[in-house]
Amino acid sequence: MRHAFAVLLLFLIGRCADAQTTMKLWPGPPPGTGSWKQHEQTITGTPVGTIVINVTEPTLTAYLPGKNKATGAGVIVAPGGAFVALTVGLEGEDVARWLQQHGIAAFVLKYRIPEKRGQGIPKDMDFDAAAKYGTAYALRALALVREHAKEWGVKSGRLGILGFSAGAMVASNSLLQPDASARPDFAALIYGAPFGAMPAIPKSLPPVFMAWAQDDPMALEEIDRFHAALKTAGIKPEAHVFASGGHGFGMKRQGTSSDHWPEEFREWLVAQKFVPASRSGPVRP
């Protein structure tokens, strides 16, 4: 009986260690949002899974690995959605759980986006302006995790940001901050890059990982342009250019080479010494 109780207790502790916790980025209303009147809504069953529109309460949801498998690395996950929605399932929770299973603390960022009006992406969408909202919240998230790094098992110098599509624009803006202390320790941009005018690229940057598909119908030109700009500036990003996969593949299994970007990302983290080589997690189903 005692043995059975001990086994159950260890199981429950393990489950608790892998649980997720959601917290507000600010204790009160986020700065500069007092006049926003939209109503946040979570929508399930869309072609890209669960999405959130009209975000009014920016949050950070932590997916912490158990201490027995924690690597000391942490990643802020910024979902995409063209700044009209956040793809919090396919490019958020699914990614975070994969990272968590591989011993990497993951923090899904639900950031502010402009109020959604009508269907699709507005023709007059100002992506640079929209990205400023997300960037401000990403920088706040980085600061918050660093503030609680010890209790959340994230070691100094091992906190990065991983962004998808529009979230990759947020991630690149965070990476290119003039204040080097505010930048992530590494950045991963998945099928996304800055839109509009090319931002200034500092002479030195933290390590950069990029992954996209050659048949991306939405952001290929911007991704190629940013990749070339980084190289021109003397930065050597890790670049994985898949033959196919389209845009928005996230954690989907499509039978294309882009299915393997998470494993490539983890191997890069190992090579960059953000994750110990001896730590290996379960293979993605």
Phi, psi and omega in degrees: 000314179299320180296317180297319179295320180296319178297316179297318181297316178297322178297314181295321178298317179298319179296318180296323182295331181263007181286163178254149179228134180253135180225152175286148177286329176231148179295330178242200178300138179300147181304136174076016184242013184299333183267000183282129186244359184293162181248122181294143182215133174258129183239127179254164174075019176280169178301339178248023177083210183284134177229161174235135176238160176053050182302127176242342181235087179296133183223170174229123179252119185268132173242096187260131177286158175297153184300332182288344179233005180292135181265347184093354179269152178221148182222126168280127181254118180251103180295159175263196181140020175060020180065014172250348178199168173240124180276077191283348177270289185299325183245015181227273184300316182299320179293315183298319181293325177295315178298316180302316179297336179262019173081014182251123178293127183241144183226105182281124183264119171261100188256162182290141176225158179300157179298134180280128178227119181080188182263151175071196181266126180302140180297332181261021181303126175264094185295324179297316180294317180296323182293336181296324176301305183299322181296317179301319180285329176294318179295322176296319180296317178300315180295321181294315179294319178297325178295326182251020187304317184297313182288337180262003174075026178256120183280151180302135178082010183232028180250118181240182176228138182236116184237147181243129175054243177300326176295332176289330174294318175299316180296318180293322176298321178295319179298323188267014180303136177301325178278105185299331182290340180272346183288157171291165178281342172200162180221140177236125182246115182252119184038051177195161182190176178298138171260167178073212182294141179290123180289161176295138181249116179301161183293327178229141182222159171297164179303144184234133175244134178228143176214134178200168181252145182292342179258024177295118184273358188244320190231012186301315182298316181293321180295311179302319182295317181291320178301316179294322180294321177298314180296320178298326180279001179090008177271141180245084180288147169285121185236126176244108183253103185276149181296324181208168183148340178071206179247141176080028183288333176047234180260016179290146171263112182245357184078018178248167181296338179293346177302336190261012181299324181298319179295321178296320179297316180295318179298325177294319177300322177295314181297327179276359178067026171277334179232131179297140180296333183283347182269116178232138181254182181291152178285141180295133181291000000 
